Amino acid sequence: MTNEFATTPIKKIALHNFLPVMDLTPAPPKMLVKAVRWIETAHQELRYKGSDNAILVHCALGLSRSASVVVCWLVWRKHAASVQAAIAYVKTLRPGLVLSTIHIQNIQYALSILDESCSKDDDNFNP
Protein backbone atom coordinates (compact mmCIF):
# COMPACT_ATOMS: atom_id res chain seq x y z
CA MET A 1 0.00 0.00 0.00
CA THR A 2 2.56 2.53 -1.05
CA ASN A 3 3.14 4.89 -3.89
CA GLU A 4 6.75 5.47 -2.86
CA PHE A 5 8.11 2.00 -3.65
CA ALA A 6 7.45 0.13 -6.87
CA THR A 7 8.97 -3.04 -5.41
CA THR A 8 9.55 -4.47 -1.98
CA PRO A 9 12.81 -3.66 -0.22
CA ILE A 10 12.78 -7.16 1.25
CA LYS A 11 14.50 -9.50 -1.18
CA LYS A 12 13.37 -12.93 0.05
CA ILE A 13 9.63 -12.57 -0.47
CA ALA A 14 7.98 -15.28 -2.54
CA LEU A 15 4.65 -13.49 -2.88
CA HIS A 16 4.19 -9.77 -3.10
CA ASN A 17 1.69 -7.26 -4.35
CA PHE A 18 2.00 -3.53 -4.97
CA LEU A 19 -1.02 -1.25 -4.61
CA PRO A 20 -0.22 2.43 -5.22
CA VAL A 21 -1.90 4.83 -2.76
CA MET A 22 -0.46 8.22 -1.74
CA ASP A 23 0.61 8.93 1.86
CA LEU A 24 -2.18 9.74 4.32
CA THR A 25 -4.86 9.50 1.63
CA PRO A 26 -7.70 7.07 2.22
CA ALA A 27 -7.41 3.95 0.09
CA PRO A 28 -10.49 3.62 -2.12
CA PRO A 29 -12.80 0.79 -1.02
CA LYS A 30 -12.08 -1.25 -4.16
CA MET A 31 -8.34 -1.01 -3.42
CA LEU A 32 -8.98 -2.24 0.13
CA VAL A 33 -11.03 -5.13 -1.24
CA LYS A 34 -8.24 -6.02 -3.64
CA ALA A 35 -5.65 -5.91 -0.84
CA VAL A 36 -7.79 -7.98 1.57
CA ARG A 37 -8.48 -10.59 -1.11
CA TRP A 38 -4.77 -10.77 -1.93
CA ILE A 39 -3.87 -11.20 1.75
CA GLU A 40 -6.48 -13.93 2.07
CA THR A 41 -5.17 -15.74 -1.01
CA ALA A 42 -1.59 -15.50 0.29
CA HIS A 43 -2.74 -16.65 3.74
CA GLN A 44 -4.54 -19.66 2.26
CA GLU A 45 -1.54 -20.52 0.10
CA LEU A 46 0.82 -20.36 3.08
CA ARG A 47 -1.54 -22.54 5.14
CA TYR A 48 -1.85 -25.03 2.27
CA LYS A 49 1.94 -25.30 2.09
CA GLY A 50 2.11 -25.79 5.85
CA SER A 51 4.18 -22.65 6.17
CA ASP A 52 4.28 -20.60 9.33
CA ASN A 53 5.50 -17.52 7.48
CA ALA A 54 3.87 -14.20 8.28
CA ILE A 55 2.33 -11.78 5.84
CA LEU A 56 3.87 -8.32 5.89
CA VAL A 57 1.58 -5.41 5.06
CA HIS A 58 3.49 -2.16 4.82
CA CYS A 59 3.56 1.34 3.49
CA ALA A 60 6.15 4.08 3.82
CA LEU A 61 4.76 5.78 6.93
CA GLY A 62 2.76 2.95 8.46
CA LEU A 63 0.09 5.34 9.71
CA SER A 64 -3.00 4.83 7.59
CA ARG A 65 -2.69 2.88 4.33
CA SER A 66 -1.40 -0.43 5.65
CA ALA A 67 -3.43 0.01 8.84
CA SER A 68 -6.62 0.39 6.78
CA VAL A 69 -5.93 -2.91 5.05
CA VAL A 70 -5.11 -4.73 8.29
CA VAL A 71 -8.18 -3.33 10.05
CA CYS A 72 -10.36 -4.39 7.13
CA TRP A 73 -8.86 -7.90 7.07
CA LEU A 74 -9.15 -8.34 10.85
CA VAL A 75 -12.87 -7.52 10.79
CA TRP A 76 -13.59 -9.52 7.63
CA ARG A 77 -11.85 -12.61 9.06
CA LYS A 78 -13.70 -12.09 12.36
CA HIS A 79 -10.49 -11.55 14.34
CA ALA A 80 -12.11 -8.31 15.55
CA ALA A 81 -15.78 -7.76 16.38
CA SER A 82 -15.95 -4.34 14.73
CA VAL A 83 -13.94 -1.75 12.85
CA GLN A 84 -13.46 0.20 16.08
CA ALA A 85 -12.22 -2.92 17.91
CA ALA A 86 -9.76 -3.64 15.09
CA ILE A 87 -8.55 -0.02 15.16
CA ALA A 88 -8.04 -0.23 18.92
CA TYR A 89 -6.02 -3.43 18.49
CA VAL A 90 -3.86 -2.03 15.68
CA LYS A 91 -3.25 1.10 17.79
CA THR A 92 -1.68 -1.10 20.46
CA LEU A 93 0.84 -2.19 17.83
CA ARG A 94 1.13 1.12 15.99
CA PRO A 95 0.26 3.98 18.39
CA GLY A 96 0.65 6.72 15.75
CA LEU A 97 -2.22 5.38 13.68
CA VAL A 98 -4.02 8.08 11.64
CA LEU A 99 -7.44 7.02 10.37
CA SER A 100 -9.88 9.77 9.47
CA THR A 101 -13.63 9.44 9.16
CA ILE A 102 -13.17 8.88 5.42
CA HIS A 103 -10.64 6.09 6.06
CA ILE A 104 -13.16 4.39 8.36
CA GLN A 105 -16.06 4.87 5.92
CA ASN A 106 -13.93 3.34 3.14
CA ILE A 107 -13.08 0.37 5.37
CA GLN A 108 -16.77 -0.13 6.18
CA TYR A 109 -17.75 0.10 2.51
CA ALA A 110 -14.99 -2.36 1.55
CA LEU A 111 -16.30 -4.76 4.18
CA SER A 112 -19.79 -4.51 2.72
CA ILE A 113 -18.36 -5.36 -0.74
CA LEU A 114 -16.45 -8.31 0.72
CA ASP A 115 -19.50 -9.55 2.64
CA GLU A 116 -21.69 -9.25 -0.44
CA SER A 117 -19.22 -11.16 -2.59
CA CYS A 118 -18.99 -13.89 0.07
CA SER A 119 -22.74 -14.28 0.24
CA LYS A 120 -22.77 -14.90 -3.52
CA ASP A 121 -20.18 -17.68 -3.16
CA ASP A 122 -21.16 -21.22 -2.39
CA ASP A 123 -22.05 -22.30 1.13
CA ASN A 124 -18.61 -23.85 1.61
CA PHE A 125 -16.90 -20.47 1.82
CA ASN A 126 -15.32 -19.94 5.22
CA PRO A 127 -13.57 -16.59 5.69
CYANA upper distance limits for C-alpha pairs under 8 A (distance plus 0.5 A):
  1 MET  CA     18 PHE  CA      6.92
  1 MET  CA     19 LEU  CA      5.38
  1 MET  CA     20 PRO  CA      6.26
  1 MET  CA     21 VAL  CA      6.37
  1 MET  CA     57 VAL  CA      8.08
  1 MET  CA     58 HIS  CA      6.84
  1 MET  CA     59 CYS  CA      5.66
  1 MET  CA     65 ARG  CA      6.35
  1 MET  CA     66 SER  CA      6.33
  2 THR  CA      6 ALA  CA      8.47
  2 THR  CA     18 PHE  CA      7.74
  2 THR  CA     19 LEU  CA      6.80
  2 THR  CA     20 PRO  CA      5.51
  2 THR  CA     21 VAL  CA      5.80
  2 THR  CA     22 MET  CA      6.98
  2 THR  CA     23 ASP  CA      7.80
  2 THR  CA     58 HIS  CA      8.08
  2 THR  CA     59 CYS  CA      5.30
  2 THR  CA     60 ALA  CA      6.75
  2 THR  CA     65 ARG  CA      8.03
  3 ASN  CA     19 LEU  CA      7.95
  3 ASN  CA     20 PRO  CA      4.87
  3 ASN  CA     21 VAL  CA      5.67
  3 ASN  CA     22 MET  CA      5.86
  3 ASN  CA     23 ASP  CA      7.98
  4 GLU  CA     20 PRO  CA      8.47
  4 GLU  CA     22 MET  CA      8.30
  4 GLU  CA     60 ALA  CA      7.35
  5 PHE  CA     60 ALA  CA      8.50
  6 ALA  CA     18 PHE  CA      7.34
  7 THR  CA     18 PHE  CA      7.51
  8 THR  CA     16 HIS  CA      8.11
 15 LEU  CA     42 ALA  CA      7.78
 17 ASN  CA     38 TRP  CA      8.24
 19 LEU  CA     31 MET  CA      7.92
 19 LEU  CA     35 ALA  CA      8.08
 21 VAL  CA     25 THR  CA      7.56
 21 VAL  CA     26 PRO  CA      8.46
 21 VAL  CA     27 ALA  CA      6.76
 21 VAL  CA     65 ARG  CA      7.89
 23 ASP  CA     60 ALA  CA      8.12
 23 ASP  CA     61 LEU  CA      7.77
 23 ASP  CA     64 SER  CA      8.41
 23 ASP  CA     65 ARG  CA      7.82
 24 LEU  CA     63 LEU  CA      7.82
 24 LEU  CA     64 SER  CA      6.46
 24 LEU  CA     65 ARG  CA      7.38
 24 LEU  CA     98 VAL  CA      8.23
 25 THR  CA     64 SER  CA      8.30
 25 THR  CA     65 ARG  CA      7.97
 26 PRO  CA     64 SER  CA      7.98
 26 PRO  CA     65 ARG  CA      7.36
 26 PRO  CA    102 ILE  CA      7.10
 26 PRO  CA    103 HIS  CA      5.44
 26 PRO  CA    106 ASN  CA      7.82
 27 ALA  CA     31 MET  CA      6.65
 27 ALA  CA     32 LEU  CA      6.89
 27 ALA  CA     65 ARG  CA      6.94
 27 ALA  CA     68 SER  CA      8.13
 27 ALA  CA    103 HIS  CA      7.62
 27 ALA  CA    106 ASN  CA      7.73
 28 PRO  CA     32 LEU  CA      6.95
 28 PRO  CA    106 ASN  CA      6.79
 29 PRO  CA     33 VAL  CA      6.68
 29 PRO  CA    106 ASN  CA      5.51
 29 PRO  CA    107 ILE  CA      6.91
 29 PRO  CA    109 TYR  CA      6.62
 29 PRO  CA    110 ALA  CA      5.11
 30 LYS  CA     34 LYS  CA      6.65
 30 LYS  CA    110 ALA  CA      7.00
 31 MET  CA     35 ALA  CA      6.66
 32 LEU  CA     36 VAL  CA      6.53
 32 LEU  CA     68 SER  CA      8.03
 32 LEU  CA     69 VAL  CA      6.33
 32 LEU  CA     72 CYS  CA      7.95
 32 LEU  CA    107 ILE  CA      7.65
 32 LEU  CA    110 ALA  CA      6.68
 33 VAL  CA     37 ARG  CA      6.53
 33 VAL  CA    110 ALA  CA      6.07
 33 VAL  CA    111 LEU  CA      8.07
 33 VAL  CA    113 ILE  CA      7.85
 33 VAL  CA    114 LEU  CA      7.08
 34 LYS  CA     38 TRP  CA      6.62
 35 ALA  CA     39 ILE  CA      6.65
 35 ALA  CA     69 VAL  CA      7.11
 36 VAL  CA     40 GLU  CA      6.61
 36 VAL  CA     69 VAL  CA      6.92
 36 VAL  CA     70 VAL  CA      8.43
 36 VAL  CA     72 CYS  CA      7.60
 36 VAL  CA     73 TRP  CA      6.10
 37 ARG  CA     41 THR  CA      6.62
 38 TRP  CA     42 ALA  CA      6.61
 39 ILE  CA     43 HIS  CA      6.41
 39 ILE  CA     55 ILE  CA      7.95
 40 GLU  CA     44 GLN  CA      6.56
 41 THR  CA     45 GLU  CA      6.61
 42 ALA  CA     46 LEU  CA      6.61
 42 ALA  CA     55 ILE  CA      8.25
 43 HIS  CA     47 ARG  CA      6.67
 43 HIS  CA     55 ILE  CA      7.84
 44 GLN  CA     48 TYR  CA      6.51
 45 GLU  CA     49 LYS  CA      6.73
 46 LEU  CA     50 GLY  CA      6.73
 46 LEU  CA     51 SER  CA      5.61
 46 LEU  CA     52 ASP  CA      7.65
 46 LEU  CA     53 ASN  CA      7.53
 47 ARG  CA     51 SER  CA      6.32
 47 ARG  CA     52 ASP  CA      7.93
 57 VAL  CA     66 SER  CA      6.33
 57 VAL  CA     69 VAL  CA      8.42
 57 VAL  CA     70 VAL  CA      7.96
 58 HIS  CA     62 GLY  CA      6.82
 58 HIS  CA     65 ARG  CA      8.50
 58 HIS  CA     66 SER  CA      5.75
 59 CYS  CA     65 ARG  CA      6.99
 59 CYS  CA     66 SER  CA      6.19
 62 GLY  CA     66 SER  CA      6.55
 62 GLY  CA     67 ALA  CA      7.36
 62 GLY  CA     94 ARG  CA      8.42
 62 GLY  CA     97 LEU  CA      8.11
 63 LEU  CA     67 ALA  CA      6.94
 63 LEU  CA     94 ARG  CA      8.14
 63 LEU  CA     96 GLY  CA      6.72
 63 LEU  CA     97 LEU  CA      5.09
 63 LEU  CA     98 VAL  CA      5.81
 63 LEU  CA     99 LEU  CA      8.24
 64 SER  CA     68 SER  CA      6.29
 64 SER  CA     97 LEU  CA      6.66
 64 SER  CA     98 VAL  CA      5.80
 64 SER  CA     99 LEU  CA      6.18
 64 SER  CA    103 HIS  CA      8.40
 65 ARG  CA     69 VAL  CA      7.18
 66 SER  CA     70 VAL  CA      6.76
 67 ALA  CA     71 VAL  CA      6.44
 67 ALA  CA     90 VAL  CA      7.65
 67 ALA  CA     97 LEU  CA      7.83
 68 SER  CA     72 CYS  CA      6.58
 68 SER  CA     99 LEU  CA      8.08
 68 SER  CA    103 HIS  CA      7.51
 68 SER  CA    104 ILE  CA      8.33
 68 SER  CA    107 ILE  CA      7.11
 69 VAL  CA     73 TRP  CA      6.62
 69 VAL  CA    107 ILE  CA      8.38
 70 VAL  CA     74 LEU  CA      6.50
 70 VAL  CA     90 VAL  CA      8.46
 71 VAL  CA     75 VAL  CA      6.83
 71 VAL  CA     83 VAL  CA      7.09
 71 VAL  CA     86 ALA  CA      5.78
 71 VAL  CA     87 ILE  CA      6.59
 71 VAL  CA     90 VAL  CA      7.71
 71 VAL  CA    107 ILE  CA      8.22
 72 CYS  CA     76 TRP  CA      6.58
 72 CYS  CA     83 VAL  CA      7.74
 72 CYS  CA    107 ILE  CA      6.26
 72 CYS  CA    108 GLN  CA      8.25
 72 CYS  CA    110 ALA  CA      8.03
 72 CYS  CA    111 LEU  CA      7.13
 73 TRP  CA     77 ARG  CA      6.43
 74 LEU  CA     78 LYS  CA      6.58
 74 LEU  CA     79 HIS  CA      5.43
 74 LEU  CA     80 ALA  CA      6.05
 74 LEU  CA     86 ALA  CA      6.86
 75 VAL  CA     79 HIS  CA      6.37
 75 VAL  CA     80 ALA  CA      5.38
 75 VAL  CA     81 ALA  CA      6.80
 75 VAL  CA     82 SER  CA      6.43
 75 VAL  CA     83 VAL  CA      6.73
 75 VAL  CA     86 ALA  CA      7.07
 75 VAL  CA    111 LEU  CA      8.44
 76 TRP  CA    111 LEU  CA      6.97
 76 TRP  CA    114 LEU  CA      8.08
 76 TRP  CA    115 ASP  CA      8.24
 76 TRP  CA    127 PRO  CA      7.83
 77 ARG  CA    127 PRO  CA      5.98
 79 HIS  CA     86 ALA  CA      8.48
 80 ALA  CA     85 ALA  CA      6.39
 80 ALA  CA     86 ALA  CA      5.75
 81 ALA  CA     85 ALA  CA      6.70
 81 ALA  CA     86 ALA  CA      7.91
 82 SER  CA     86 ALA  CA      6.74
 83 VAL  CA     87 ILE  CA      6.61
 83 VAL  CA    104 ILE  CA      8.14
 83 VAL  CA    107 ILE  CA      8.32
 83 VAL  CA    108 GLN  CA      7.92
 84 GLN  CA     88 ALA  CA      6.63
 85 ALA  CA     89 TYR  CA      6.75
 86 ALA  CA     90 VAL  CA      6.64
 87 ILE  CA     91 LYS  CA      6.52
 88 ALA  CA     92 THR  CA      7.10
 89 TYR  CA     93 LEU  CA      7.50
 90 VAL  CA     94 ARG  CA      6.41
 90 VAL  CA     95 PRO  CA      8.28
 90 VAL  CA     97 LEU  CA      8.35
 91 LYS  CA     95 PRO  CA      5.08
 91 LYS  CA     96 GLY  CA      7.64
 91 LYS  CA     97 LEU  CA      6.52
 99 LEU  CA    103 HIS  CA      5.95
 99 LEU  CA    104 ILE  CA      7.11
100 SER  CA    104 ILE  CA      6.90
101 THR  CA    105 GLN  CA      6.60
102 ILE  CA    106 ASN  CA      6.53
103 HIS  CA    107 ILE  CA      6.75
104 ILE  CA    108 GLN  CA      6.68
105 GLN  CA    109 TYR  CA      6.60
106 ASN  CA    110 ALA  CA      6.51
107 ILE  CA    111 LEU  CA      6.67
108 GLN  CA    112 SER  CA      6.85
109 TYR  CA    113 ILE  CA      6.89
110 ALA  CA    114 LEU  CA      6.69
111 LEU  CA    115 ASP  CA      6.46
112 SER  CA    116 GLU  CA      6.50
113 ILE  CA    117 SER  CA      6.64
114 LEU  CA    118 CYS  CA      6.67
115 ASP  CA    119 SER  CA      6.73
116 GLU  CA    120 LYS  CA      7.03
117 SER  CA    121 ASP  CA      7.12
118 CYS  CA    125 PHE  CA      7.62
121 ASP  CA    125 PHE  CA      7.09
